[in-house]
Amino acid sequence: RYRTMLAHLMAHRRWSNKLMADNYAPQMQLIISAFEDARVDRLAMRLYPGLKKYFLALHTYPEKNACDGLKVSTIRYRATRMSRALIDANFDPKDELIQQFRVEFNALIADGKQSSTLEMSKLGTKYFIASRQSSDSLPEIFFDNTEVSYRDDNRYFWYHYEEYDEADEIVPNEYQNEERVVDTADSLPPRFYDEWDYISESYRPDWTTVYERLHPAGDASKIDNLLKKHDELAKRLKRLIELLKPQNKKRIRFQEEGSELDLDTAIGSLIDLKNGQTPDLRINYSTTTDSRDIAVMLLVDSSESLNQINPDTGQTLLELSQEALAITAWTVDKLGDKFAIAGFNSNTRSEVRYQHIKGFSEKYGETVKARIAKMQASYSTRMGSAMRHAAHYLGAQQAEKKLLLILTDGEPADIDAKDPQTLIKDTKKCVEELKAQGVFSYCISFDTNADNYVEDIFNNNYTIIDHVDKLPEQLPKVFMQLTK
């Protein structure tokens, strides 16, 4: 029992997020706790199947109709039976409502999904409302076989307003409070990624948490002004772009309407007509320029070190990165390649931030420019997790060549990684993983000390820009060299 209790507590520590108890009635908290307990138990059993027999052996439950719902409150009775149904596929609740919510719960964690504490609060609230009885307000509560001995009171994820001196201290991290993706309308649920441990030569499962959101927008005119500043560079790039653009024409046959008559098809249709058969009316063809079959993800490091000022230009490294990114995005757009842009930084393994600047299906225009203009630098550089997440989107693209282009000013690092080799080796492993998935990784670094680590991570697939003021000129050229 003691070991089972520890396993359950560690499951909460790993997968549960905090909820404000003041927002829920005590009875509602009980039901939500049952759903969250069941969720973390299921995730623990998925990861360590041997736990199942211990959880089921210690999870007691009252039999159907074990209490009189007219005389006592059945809130604990319902919560316990619901919980058992959620963790035990062989348990027959003999209750249509429980079965209905079991199906909804299973859908949330099916196919490797983990769901979230927030989703459990919504599902638990929904069940509480659907199952509510008038006897719930009675002073006497049915307790027999409703206490699951290995579970705790869930104070780990329930917290109260009065526990904090100031309202803005309720969630001490501002990113968790205002920007964390699970709490905003323009966001997605967190994703979890393994991380390579080079000492044990094994993966730490679900070790990092990636929160993604749409990058906020600023003033797009800032980017237009940067492009004007590099007008001569843009003219040179235009000439290179024309050389790289595909010149081959591709014929699209069997068109009812087209630019030219397809003679072979027309003769075949005429023969069919003479033979009394229905002719094929698709006797024309049209031509189109054969496009480059490539998808590109520009992944931009936006860690705190980018706030350093370059003495040669008086600009911050972030501003130079914005210039380079804007010119490269303009170049890729002119070439007609599918591309996306994302920024990343991190604040320990529990908070890797991934911000979408441009999606693959999104047009490069004022909105994307405004997001580039709003870029800010903070925190650290957990590169492997960000690369894995970028590859999640890049891998979904239909393209012959998939290029992940990483722009960074330093080595992979984070405040909770005391051994500097930890994240370097993980990123190296990530490059190998992506290569096996058909994603080619290439690093452009403007760290003058990059020779100490970049080759170890990317082999020969990197460029070091010694003079960072040349970054806006060099980045698009490197891209075109890679994709010609």
N, C-alpha and C positions, 0 to 999 in steps of 0.2 A: 504493500500500500504506500509506503513512504517513497519508494522509487517511482511509482506511478504518479504520485502527487508532484514530485519534482519534474517529471516529464511534462505534466500538464502545465505547471508554472512556466517552464521554459518555452512551451508552445505559445503561451500568452506573450511572453517577453519577445518572442521572435515575430509573431504575426499580428498581435493586437495593437490598435492605436487608441488614443484616449478619447473618451466621450464626456461631455458635460452633464453630470448627473442632474443638475438643476433643471434641465430641459425635459426630464421625463418623470412621471409619477413613479413611486416605489414599486408598485405592481408591474408597471411597464418595464422597469429596470430588471426585475426578476425574469421576465420573459425574454428580453433582449440578451441577458446574460446566458440564458439557456442556449440560445442560438449561437452566440459567440463562443461559448464553451464547446459546443458541438463542432463548430467550424475548425477551431484550432486542434481539437482531438482528431478530426478527420485528416487534417493536413499532417499532423504528427504520425498518424497511422500510415499515410501514404509514403512518408519518408522513411519510417521505421515500422514495417508491417508487424513485427513482433509485439508491438504495444497493444495490438487489437485485443488479444485475449485478456490482458490485464484491465484495460478500460471496460470491456464488456462484463468481466467478472465482478467488478466493483460498482458498476452502474446499476443500482437497484431501481425498481419502478413499481408503482401500485398497479394492480390488475384493473381491468375494465370494470366500471361500476363499483369500485372499492369504497366509494363514499357517496353520501346523499347530498347532491348539489343544492337541495332546498334548505338544508340545515347548517351546512358549513361552507366556508369559502374553499373553492377547488382550484385556486390559482396555482399553488405549488403542485398539485396533482396533475394539472394540464401541462405545466412547464416540464415536469420530469418525464412524463410520457412522450411529449414532443421531442425532448432531448434524446431519449432512447431511440426513437424512430429515426432520428437524424444520423446516429452513429452506427446503428445495427440494421443492416439490410434485411435480416431475417425476422425482425420484430414485426408482428402484425398488430397494429394499434386498434384495429376494429373501429376505426373512426375516419370518416371521409375527409373531415377538415384537416386532421393531422396528415393524412395521406396527400392531400392537395399541397400542403406547405412542404412536405418532404420532397415532392417533385420539384417545387420552385427552388428549394435549397440545393438539391442535387444539381440543378441546371447552373447554379451560380459557381459551383466548384468542380464542374465536369471538365474533362479533357485537359487536365493539368492546371486549370484556373484556381486561384486562391481566394477570390472574392475579397472582402474587406470588412472591418468592424463597422464602418458606416453602412454598408449594404445589409449587415445583420441587424443593425438598429432599425432600418426601414422594414425589413422582413418581419422582425419581432414585433414592431409596432402594428403592422398589418395583421399579424396573427392575434395579438392581444385584442384588437378591435373586433375581429371576426369571431373570437371565442368568448368574448366577455359575457358574464352572467350576473344577474341581479344579486346573487349570493356573495359575489366578490367583496362586497362591503361589510359582510358579517364579521363580528369580532373573532369568532372561532375559525381557525384555519386547519385543514386536514394536512397532517404531517407524516403519517405512516408511509414508510418506504419512499419518501421524497427527497431524502438527503443523500447526495452522491458523495461518498466519503473522501474521494481523492481530489475533489474540487474545492476551491477557496471562495472567498467573498467578492472576488473580482475588483478589489480596491485598486488593482494595478491600472485598470483602464477607466474606472469611474473617478472623476474628480469634481470638486465643488468650488463654486465661486469664492466662498469665504476662506478657502485655504490659501488665497493669495492676497497680498497687501494692496496691489494695484490691479486694475482690470487688464492692463496691457501686459501683465506678467503671466496671464493664464497659460499662454503658450509662449515660452521665452524666446523662441526663434521666430523672427519676423517672416521668414520665408514660409514656415509652417502655418503662420497665422493668416497671411494675406495672399501668398502666392502658391502655396502647396496645391498641387493639381487636384487632389481629391475634394477640395473645398471650393473650386471655382468652376464657372460655367464653361470656360474655354479650355478645359483640361481633361485628362484621361486618368484612369486608375493607375497606381504605381505598378511597376514591373520589377521583377527580381531576377538577378543574374548570378551565376556561379563566378567564383574568382579562384585563380590558380595559386596554390601554395607551393612554391618551388622547393621548400625544405622537405615537405612530406611527399612531394610529387603527386599531388591529388587536388581535386577541386573542393573548395568550400561551398557546399550547395546553398543556393539562394542567399549569398553572402552580402550582396549590395542591393540597395533599393534605388531605382531610378524614377524620379518624378518629372513628368514632362508637361509642358504647357506651351501655349502660343506666345511668342515673344511680344511684349508690348510695343506700341508704335510711337515714334517721335516725329520729327520734322523732316519730311522727305527732301526738302530743298537743300538740306545740308549735304546730301549725297550728290545732288545735281551740281552743287558748287565744287565738290571734290572732283567730279568728272570733268568739269570745265577746266580745272587746274591741270588736268592731265590730257588736255586736248590733243597735243602732239603725239602722245603715247597712243591715244585712241585711233588716230589716223594710221599709225604704223600697224596697230593690231588689226585694223580693218583690212589692210592688204594681206596680212597673214591669214585672216579668216577666209578671204575669198579663195586662197590657195587650198585651204583645208576643206572647204565645202565640197560635198560630193558633186561630180559633174555628170555621172552616168544617169541615163534616162531609163526608167522602168516602164514597160508596156503593160497596161491593165486591159485585158481582153474581155470579151463577152459583155459589152455594155450596150444597153438600149440607146443611150445617148452618149456620144463621144466626139473626139476631135477629128478622127479619121475613120474611114470604112475599112473594116477587117475583111480583106478580100477572100481569104480561105473560108471564113465563117459565112460570108455572104453567099458564096457559091454553094456551100453545103445547104444553106437554107433554101436556095433556089431549087436545088435538086429535090429536097423534101417537098416543096410546093408542087413541082411537076409530077411527083409520085403520089399526090393526093394526101400527103401528110401535113400536119401542122408545122409550119416553119418556125425556127428559133429566131425571134426578133432581135436578139442581142448580137447584132452584126457590126458593131462599132468598137473602137478601142480608144483609150485615152492614155496619155503619158504623164509621168510624174518623176521628179528628181529622186533618185535613190538616196534615202537618208542614212546618216550614221547611226548604227545600232549600238548606242552606248547610254548608260545611265550613270550619273555622277552625284555623289553626296559630298558637299563641302562641310566638313566638321571643324568648327572653330573653337579653339581654347579661349575661354573668357575668364581666366583666373586672375587673382589679385595682382600678380606681377606685371600685367599689362598696363598698370597705372604708372609704371616707371616712365620717365621722360627721356627721350633720345636727345643727347646734347647736340647732335649735328643739325637737327630740324626744329628742336623746341617742342615737338609734338610728343604725346604719349604713345606708347607701343600700341595701345588700343586704337587710337586715331589712325595710325599707320595701317593697322589690321583692317579697319573699316574701309580705308581707301582701297587697299588691295582686294578686299572682298567685293566691293562695289564694282571695280573694274573687271574682276574675274567673272562675276555674275553677268555683267553686260556682255563679256566675250562669249561665255557659254550660251547665253540667250541668242546672240547673233548666229552662232553655229547651229542652233536648232536642236541641241542635245537635251535630253531629259535630265533635269538636275534639281536638287534640293539643297537647302542650307540649314544648318543647325548650330547652335552654340552650346557649350557645356562648361560646368565647373562642379565642384563638390565640397561638401562639408562633412567629412567622415563617410564611411561606407553606407550609413543609413540615409544619406541625403545627397544623391547625385542628381544634379539639376540638368535637364535637357530641354532646350528651348527651340521650338520650331520657328525658323525665320522665313523659310520658303518651302512649300511642299512640292512634290513632283508634278502634281496636276495644276499647280498655281502659276498664273502668269507673272513674269517678272515686270513689275510696274511700280506705281507710287506706294502701294501698301508694303511691298517687300523693302523698298528703299527706306520707308519710314521705320521699319523694324531694325534695319541695319544701323540707322542713325541713332536708335535708342540703346544700342548695345552698351553694357556696363561690365566692368571687371571686378571680380571678388572671389574669395575663397580659393580652393585648391584644384588640382588637376588629376582626377581619377580617370585616366584615359581609357583603360580597358573596358570598363562598364559602358562608357559613352560610345565607344566603337561598336560594342556588341549591340547596343540599342540602335545605332545608326544602321548597322547591317540588317537589323530586323526589317527596316523599311526599304533599304536598298535591295535586299534579296527578293522582295516581292515584285520588283520591276521586271517586265519582260524585255530583256536586252541581252545582246551577245556578250558585251563587255560591261562589267560593273566596277566602277572606280570609287574608292573611299579616299578622299583627299583630306589629310589632317593638317591643319595650320596651328602651330604651337610655338611658344617661346621658351619652353623648358621641359624637363623630364617629368614623367608621371610621378605624382606625389600627393599625399594627403596627410592631415594632421594626426590621424590614428594609425598611420603606417610608419612605425619607428625605424624599421629596416628599409633603407632606400631601395634595396634590390627587390622588395616585395612587389611593388607595383610595376617596376620595370620588367620583371619576369612575367607578371600577369599580362602586361600589354604585348610582350613577345609571344606568349601563348595565344593571345587573342588574334594576332596577325596570322598565326598558323591555322587557327579555327576558321577564320574568314576565307583564307585561301582555299581550304577544303570545301567551303560553301560556294566557291566561284566568285568571291569578292577580292579584288586587288587593292591592297592598302599602300598608300604612298604618303610620306611625311614631308612637309616643308617646315623647317625649323629656322628661326632667327635667333637661336641661342648660340652664342659663340663657343660655348663649352659642350655643344651637342656631340662632338666626336667621342666623348667619354661613354655614351650610352646609345645613341641613335642607331648605329650600325648593328649593335646587339639586338635591337628590337626589330628593325625593318630590313635587315640585311643590306642590300645595295639600293633599296627602294626609298631613297630620301634625297633631299637637297637642303644644304645649309646655306642660308643667306647671311653672309658675314656683315654686310652693310645694310642694316634694317631700313634705311631710308630708300633703298632700292626695291623694297618689298612690293609696292604697288606695280612696279614694272616687271618684276621677276615672276610673281605668282601666276598671272595669266599666260606667260610664255612657257612656264613649266607645265601648266595644264595642256596647252596645245601640243607640246612636245610629247606628252604622255598619250595623247589621243589621236595623233595624226595617222 
